[in-house]
Amino acid sequence: MVETGAGRLHQRRGAAAFVAAKKTLLAAAWVVGFALVFLWQSASISLRSGGARGGSGSGGVLLGLLSAPLPPLRPAPRLRPAAYNLTDFGGVGDGRALNTGAFERAVEAISALAERGGGQLNVPPGRWLTAPFNLTSHMTLFLAEGTEILGIPDEKYWPLMPALPSYGYGRERKGPRFGSLIHGQNLRDVVITGHNGSINGQGEVWWMKHRRRMLNNTRPPLVQLMWSKDIIVANITLRNSPFWHFHPYDCTNVTVSNVTILSPVSGAPNTDGIDPDSCQDVLIENCYISVGDDAIAVKSGWDQYGTAYGRPSSNISIRNVTARSLVSAGISIGSEMSGGVANVTVENVRIWESRRGVRIKTATGRGGYIRNISYRNITFDNVRAGIVIKVDYNEHADDGYDRNAFPDITSISFKEIHGRGVRVPVRAHGSDVIPIKDISFQDMSVGISYKKKHIFQCSYVEGRVIGSVFPKPCENLDVYNEQGQLVKRAVSLNSTELDYDI
């Protein structure tokens, strides 16, 4: 057979491909061989130095290294002079064994180190079922990546505690209340952090019992620290609390940073995200919160009990937060504010798919004050009511409240307020006994989704708009230009048309 030029060309190409394939196979074999030798040497060195733990041997080390598809988890940084693992105290992270005793033994060991700087408890990856336990001063609770602390759903494991002194009652029921899953009182220097490990309250059973009125006591928060100072909660996830997720009560110097808080946006009643209550010097930043009630609610006690306790919430900064609340509001003040709320700054906040954006709620009988509150760079995205101030939130601890205790609402400013898909941008309704004084709006442009005559609603409001404000503000406010010059005086303090369906 005569070989054609095309045939010879095809043979040469085939030979070249064969040689190239051989070279590739040889190179791959060389790389694999080098890797095996390297790993064998590493394993031998590890064995000689005692690095091969648990009798795995070089073959086990080699096979493990070759088969491991994922990089190792990040080690927990040592943040205290001493560090323990929960497994050192008998912890088992299988989601079934009860670890309450292990947590308690670990906390006791750390408590003994207070004078030497305290200790760190590392909770390794796993699912760690537990009943409530207490923290101690000078303690860091570190949740590794892949860690989940689970609250046991059976209420018989949850202790009852006295009512908070500024509330008089448990909050939902008279009498004592359930204590939180992670609790602490009169502590100093406490850190709860990690590589985004989570604390899960498994609140579904609690929510069901609450709806069916099967509980005789107020549901427990997930994390509650009381009468404490120098608190840091950072880089973790809180989810599915039976009640409020994080409740610092009468605490000073509290930082919440890079925390994710999640519960169903419906069907999970009163699962507030963060509720600083009679607290001073609080920073909440860089958080994502989507819950079944207020994402953040600043409080200071309820009616006559809060007035008698007399401990305000003040010097609070909330910034760089994304929030969702289908039931209530992204950022709230009140309604329990009888001890007073002052000097609160809310900035760089996005609130999406929510019933309300930012909200102030109070009522006759609360007493106290809300003053020097500043909102800046707030974005609403598909929010039913953007800004709400309500003075008829008539939910009281009992009938012993003072009918002449009128809260004072003064000096509330809104600047750089933007968004889209908002039904009612502003609803600020004071009353003849609780007027809203010194309120201001500046640089506001909110795209509306509901065309109605009165979509910027005011009553018993005194204040001003400065520069460009859209939609058209109500007649209750003085109008100033960008240079601060008066353009038009307010016409009236009377009510405009109301839209109660928000």
C-alpha angles and dihedrals in degrees: 000000000000113000112225126215090248091054093050089048090051091050092050090050091049092049091049091050090049092051091046091051090049090051091050092050091047091050092049091048090050091051092048091046091050091048092050092050091047093049092045090052091047091050091048091051090047091051093049091049095045093254095129099085126193095022094282093146128203093292092054092047091048095048091045093051093047095048100041106111098185135054116253119271117264111267116242111257114238106245098167135046089255130035132190136184120228088235088064086071098045100274118163117195101199097113091245109064115083110240101186093112092049091053092047093050091048093050090048091053092050092047089061089059097058095113091051096053100279129257146271126238113205115202106201126215111294142080110285113194114201147159118231118302136178130241125219135219121279091023134137118200106199120193113199124217107283093025121134124180107202125203112222108244097216107101093209088077093056116089123226119237134192118269116270108267093233092053104043091208136046089266101246098033135024117254128030125350135221114266120239126265092244111028142172139171132194091001132152131201103012124165127189109185144125147143091307096292114161143234111211120192093192087220099173094099091047092050091050093049091048093052091049092045091238095138124088094192138046114275119255127256118235098234122011127173118183134195090354138130141206097034126169125187111177145151098011139106124238117195145172099004117185087230131346113359103218119012117177105187122198091341132148130214101014124171124190112182136167093357125152117207120189138176132140111290089225131031093030102095122205094357094148115180106221123359114182102195121191088340131147131207100016128168121192113179145157095011134146114209129179113164146144097264137009112350090211124007123181111209141171111182141302126276117295092356092056091045092052092046088051100192114139130203109237145158096032123161121194115183143156094015131150113203141178128188118167091180106038134353142314095231121014138178112203150308086179099048104129093130090056136257122227143162101021121162121195115184142157094017129152119199117188139181092001139139092232134009109207121357141186113194130181141131147201107294095040097089114178124092145267111207143153097023117162127192118187134171096005119167124199119198115186095338121159096216119013106195120017128179112179127180100179101070091137103185110130137184091231141323093281095087120119111258088204096053101111118180118230116230112191140155107015117165132191119191132168096010113170141157149114139249096035119152099197114012096193133018109171110166121172124167138227090269097035107040120178107236133195099005119162138191124196134169097004127161118162123172109226129217099189119059108211132145096246109038095141098060127190140164131171088003127142122189145078148274117222123205122322115010123167132223099038109274123237122268092250094081134077114239122226130178124235090272091058095253119143112250103169137005122230114268101211148340092225123122123271123212110302130222105201095178095089 
